[in-house]
Amino acid sequence: MRSSNIIPFIRAMLYRLVYPGIKAKYIHSNVFILNPKRLAVGEGSTIYQNVVINNFNDVVLGQNSQIGPFVTIRSANGSLLAGDNFSINPFSLIDCNGNVSVGRYVRLGAHAYVGPAHHDYPLFFENPNVGSFEEAPIAISDILIGNNVWVGTNVQIHPGSVIASNSIIGQSTSVRRNVGEATLFYNKYIRESEVKRLA
């Protein structure tokens, strides 16, 4: 074990003693976990520095998960259920106002956003009684990501999206639809998407 991992290893062991559901191998510095009793982390996982987990509801991370620096996971009205070998690169946000289900061997690139809820702005403009944007109703629709999915840098995954297994989402793509199995999906231009079969 490298000397730089000794303190994160000891910190992880202390978490194990107090919270048996957290079985991470390493927990680095400045990690904030709002509700450790509602967090489950599988064996061999690493939570890197400056991670924020605001979990009012359940967050489950499978074995050998890697949560990169400055990642934020919020579970206000929904839960996150992720399979083994789930990897989130730095500065990504998973905002679980609805449920997010992620399969095994899924990798989220840096600055990715996964959000199963958004403000219903068309309804806001149709209703003169709504006083501000903050009062606009929230539309919630769960997100499902299959196994062996690679999500590129700066990707946004919006409510109701289903990404089937063995697919790749190209960088800076906005996903607002279902993506079929073994598909390369990316935004070619602002309003045009490209879909290619991988198999």
N, C-alpha and C positions, 0 to 999 in steps of 0.2 A: 504494500500500500504506500502510495506517495505521501510525503509529509503534509502536503497541502490538503489531503483528504482526511487527515486524522480527526480534526475538529468536526467537520461535517459528519463523519462516521459516529463520533461520540454523541453528537446532537441527535442523530437518527436513533441511536440506541436509547437515549433518554425518552424520546417520543414513544418508542415501542413500550417502554415500561409503564408509561402513563396512559397511552392510547393504543391498545392492542391492534386496532384496525390499521394503524399506520406502520407499515413494514418496510419503509424505504431503507435503502442501503446508505444513502447520503442525503443530508439536509443541510444546505449551505446557509450563510448568514443572511440576516434581514428578511427572513421568510415570515409572512403574516398569514395565519390560519384563523379565521373567525370562529369556527366551530369544529374543533378537532374530532369531536365525537361523531360528526356526520361526514368525516373524510375517511376513505379507505384507499390505501396505497399498497400495491403488490410488492412482493419480494424483488430485490435487485433494482429498485427504482431510484432515481435521483431527482431531487428538487433543488434547483440552482438558486443563486442569490437573488434577492429582491423580488421574489414571487409573492403575489397576493392572491389568497383564496378566500373570497367572501362567500362562504357557503352557508346560507340559511337553510338550504336543502342538501340532499345527498350529492356528494362527488365521489365517484369510484374510478380509480385509475388502476389498470391491470399491471401484471408483473413486467419488470424491465421498462417501465415508462420513464421518459426523460422530459422534465418540465424546465424549459430554458429560462435564462435570466430575464427579469422584468415581464414575465407572463402574468396576466390577470385572468382568474376564473371566478365568475360571479354566478351564484345559483340562488336567485331571489324567489322566483315562482316556479322553477323547474329544476331538473336534476341533470347531471352529466354522468353518463355511464360509458366508460372507455375500456376497450379490451387490452390484451397484452401488447407490449412493444409499441405503445402510443408515444409519439414524440411531438413536442411543441417547441418551435424555435423562438428566439427572443422577441419580446415586445408584441406578442400575439394576445388576443382577447377572445375568450369564450364567455358569452353573456347569456346565461341560461334563464331567461324570462319564461321560456318554455323548455321542453326536454330536448336534450342532445344525446344521441346514441352513436357511438363510434366503435367500429370493429377493431380487429387485430391488425398490427403492422400498418398503422396509419401515421403519416407524418404531415404536420402543418408547418409551412414555411414561416419565416419571420414576418411580423406585422400582419398576420392573417387575422380575420375577424369572422367569428361564427356567432350568429345571433338569430334565435327563433322568434323574435318579436320586433315589431317596429310600430311607430306612430302611424295611424291611418289618416294621412293628410288629406286625401280626397274627401273623406267624411268631414274633416275639420272645415274645409272650405264650403261644404254644403250646409253646415249647421251654424247659423249666425249666433247661436246661444253659447258657443264655445269661446271663451274669452282670450285664450292664449294657446300657443303651440304646445305648451306643457300640458294643457288640458285635453289635447286631442286623444281620442280613444286609441288603445293599443291593440293591435292585431297579433295573435300568437298562433304559430303553427310549428310543430316539432320538426327537427332536422335529423336525418338519418344518413350516416356515412358507413359504407360497407368495409370489407377487409381489403388490405393491401392497396390503400389509396394514398396518392402523393399529391398534396395540395401545395402549390407554389407560393412564392413570396407575395405579400400584399393582396392576397385573395380575400374576397368577401363572400360569405355563404349566408344567404338570406332565408327568411322563414319559409318553411314548407319544402325546402330542397331535399332531394334524395339523391345521393351519389352512390351508385352501385360499385361493387367490388372491382378491383384490378383497374382502376381508372386513374387518370392524371388530370389535374386542373392546372392550367398554365398560369404563370405569374400575372398579377394585376387583373385577374378575371373576376367578374361579378356573377355569382351563380344564383339564379332566380328560378330554376326549373329542375326537372329530374335529369340526371346524367346516367345513361345506360352503362351496362357492364363493359369492361375493357374498352373504355373510350378516352380519347384525348380531347378535352374540352377547353377552349380558350376564347377570349374576346379578341377578334381580329381588328375590329374598329370599335368605336364607342357603342354603336347600336347593332353590331353584327357579331354573331358568335360562330365559331368554327368547330365542327364535330368530326372527329376521325376515329374510325374503329382501329383498335390496337391488335385485335385477334381475328 
